[in-house]
Amino acid sequence: NPAVYWFSSFAWDMCNFLVPSLLMLVLFQAFGVDAFCGSNLLIVLLVEILYGWAIIPLMYLMANIFKNEVVAYTRLIMLNVLTGTGASLVIFILSIPDLGLVDVSH
């Protein structure tokens, strides 16, 4: 049954997604990152869960573009890492005071 296959695949991927997400929350709490601790902790968890609900089905759909599944997931992981790193880099560059764009980075 295709519905059982896709549901079980999604459930397994979501469990694998939640483990590092929860570990990241533990690290935020352990190091006292104010933006992600305290009353914001549940909001951060909700955002991570919603991100997982969005990105996992997107990866399933995007994998069909490629002929080889291994190549598909490798390239999609590279795309996710590069876009995540690029976004962090843009925020870091915008927060340099000499550029006068600190208000844009917030």
DAWOLIN-V623513 format. One record per residue. N is the residue number from 0. RES is the residue in three letters. SS is DSSP state (~ for helix, > for strand, _ for the rest). OMEGA is omega in whole degrees, 0 to 359 (NA if undefined). NEAR is the number of other C-alpha atoms within 8 Angstrom. Layout:
n,res,ss,omega,near
N,RES,SS,OMEGA,NEAR
N,RES,SS,OMEGA,NEAR
This chain:
n,res,ss,omega,near
0,ASN,_,183,4
1,PRO,~,181,5
2,ALA,~,178,6
3,VAL,~,178,7
4,TYR,~,184,8
5,TRP,~,177,8
6,PHE,~,179,8
7,SER,~,177,8
8,SER,~,178,8
9,PHE,~,180,10
10,ALA,~,179,8
11,TRP,~,179,8
12,ASP,~,179,9
13,MET,~,176,11
14,CYS,~,177,8
15,ASN,~,177,8
16,PHE,~,184,9
17,LEU,~,182,9
18,VAL,~,178,8
19,PRO,~,177,8
20,SER,~,179,10
21,LEU,~,176,9
22,LEU,~,177,8
23,MET,~,177,8
24,LEU,~,176,11
25,VAL,~,178,8
26,LEU,~,176,8
27,PHE,~,180,11
28,GLN,~,183,10
29,ALA,~,181,6
30,PHE,~,175,6
31,GLY,_,177,7
32,VAL,_,189,8
33,ASP,~,183,6
34,ALA,~,185,5
35,PHE,~,182,11
36,CYS,_,176,11
37,GLY,~,182,6
38,SER,~,180,6
39,ASN,~,185,9
40,LEU,~,179,10
41,LEU,~,177,7
42,ILE,~,178,8
43,VAL,~,177,9
44,LEU,~,178,11
45,LEU,~,179,8
46,VAL,~,178,8
47,GLU,~,179,9
48,ILE,~,178,9
49,LEU,~,176,8
50,TYR,~,178,8
51,GLY,~,179,10
52,TRP,~,181,9
53,ALA,~,189,8
54,ILE,~,182,8
55,ILE,~,176,11
56,PRO,~,177,9
57,LEU,~,178,8
58,MET,~,177,10
59,TYR,~,181,8
60,LEU,~,182,8
61,MET,~,180,10
62,ALA,~,180,11
63,ASN,_,178,9
64,ILE,_,184,7
65,PHE,_,179,9
66,LYS,_,182,6
67,ASN,_,184,6
68,GLU,~,181,9
69,VAL,~,178,6
70,VAL,~,181,8
71,ALA,~,183,14
72,TYR,~,176,10
73,THR,~,180,8
74,ARG,~,179,8
75,LEU,~,176,11
76,ILE,~,178,8
77,MET,~,178,8
78,LEU,~,179,8
79,ASN,~,179,8
80,VAL,~,182,8
81,LEU,~,179,8
82,THR,~,177,8
83,GLY,~,178,8
84,THR,~,179,8
85,GLY,~,179,8
86,ALA,~,178,8
87,SER,~,179,8
88,LEU,~,178,8
89,VAL,~,179,8
90,ILE,~,179,9
91,PHE,~,180,9
92,ILE,~,179,7
93,LEU,~,181,11
94,SER,_,176,12
95,ILE,_,186,10
96,PRO,~,183,7
97,ASP,~,180,4
98,LEU,~,180,8
99,GLY,_,181,7
100,LEU,_,182,10
101,VAL,~,180,11
102,ASP,~,178,7
103,VAL,~,182,7
104,SER,~,180,9
105,HIS,_,NA,4
